[in-house]
């Protein structure tokens, strides 16, 4: 593990048992069914940088976020934060320490704030949970500071979430996430429930906070333009696997994996008008994924090897790509 | 004659704390074969406008003023029994979430034939043949086999195609598509947009495409209407509005959309948020967020004034008297 990386995910697997009930299974002689939401995923994030995961719905990007946050227990693999393995962390103090240092921002600012709590209590919850304030006065001061930091006013703490608009609520979630003084934020589609003019405000706030506090972000989104704006490194996911990990500039100027290329072509182009080519087909059912490279049924470059053998990530310049066609220099 | 002609539409919601006017003085029209995009932030009143056209406003919301003409016929205050004959037959509606607009207990074949038989005089066999033809037209592979499938057996994109087939059942002259691609992935989104475009070109259907996604508008629409806080802010040809927006709100909106390869550290944005209906300022609703606001902007809302290219109009006092800005 390199010196600078804050988070290191190695061979993360997240399987869900989606079998029918036991009796049905026995009567109909059905096998167990396992949904491989994340299947052997590895990446690392440097301190102070933003790593983004992008992909279509159902590709497992949110599952990765939840596993890293410790909301799911990983089936297999290691999640190492600053040298400490999350999966094998023993003892309450260690777990508390890790969870204080990372916080999560969720997609919907409507569902993630308790409507019956005042904003100051919502923001103070992590402070109380991790016992970070000396007394009530100190806690209040910290909450007020956080409110100002995210662009709200000190008096907003007295209000309830319903009194705020979507963008302001997302600011409250960010304030809550920052209240335990974390180094690492997991942002699961933080702007996709917001209108574009508000999205820009939230993205700018996140950039400012990163500069100010030296935060590291794991950013999940399906919007490539947002990803391009905020990220340093990007991982493209398809059906639970990473097909390409690359620095931002490389992804957009020199995409290597056929899926990445197709994904880039499907972005609605504001300036150019109507020239995008619709990508044929849809994401297959993840319970019964295609054999070999899971992208082969939609891939224009697939050959017999792709239907048979699962590609692994290999390095090409600064990027890592999992594709036989790239490996064989066919594309 | 335009297929849909709305003039001075006002929609109000009487509440305990007074009357909220959700849509004010909205005038627009759609020609046959044309796609008019309607964009705006959530709560701007874009879906309400669509619902008012098909007579599906949630009470206590109601149309207080204005006229909605469908092929020259006034449909503003039709009784429900009359409206039912128009809805589904002359106006097809596509909603955001394809899962909620299909009945999970009926096969898609049953849902299609039922809609066809309600509005058209056909035998069951004819209706089935027509339904299969529609499914084929919207790009569902092997429609004969899929005819007896239930909605849950389809993927999201395929379900939205079924919903589009339902909207097309009776050869409507107008389709209202309310966020038809929002619940779908980008790759599938492109397929659905291509489909909507093809249908409006080939069948000459007038389409009202309601969405908050400028990318979708840029791709699909011929003209676009930008709505801000219940009022029309700008309307015009899609390329002129996107490339050279005239209303300060549209300008701010266009700038705040991240573009690939733009490499900006900080995105330009409009400060503040759209006012709530009960806290709309006097005059132009955009004045608290507008850098160009002058005295009159706080007094009176601007009418639509010609600005920029032909047919492009913006509701902004800046353009009064043929003035130019930027």
Interface residues (C-beta under 8 A of the other chain):
Chain A: X56 X57 X165 X166 X167 X168 X195 X196 X197 X198 X199 X200 X201 X203 X204 X207 X208 X222 X224 X225 X226 X228 X229 X252 X262 X263 X266 X267 X268 X269 X270 X271 X273 X274 X276 X277 X278 X279 X282 X283
Chain B: X41 X42 X155 X156 X157 X158 X185 X186 X187 X188 X189 X190 X191 X193 X194 X197 X212 X213 X214 X215 X216 X218 X219 X220 X239 X242 X243 X252 X253 X254 X256 X257 X258 X259 X260 X261 X262 X264 X265 X266 X267 X268 X269 X270 X271 X273 X274 X276
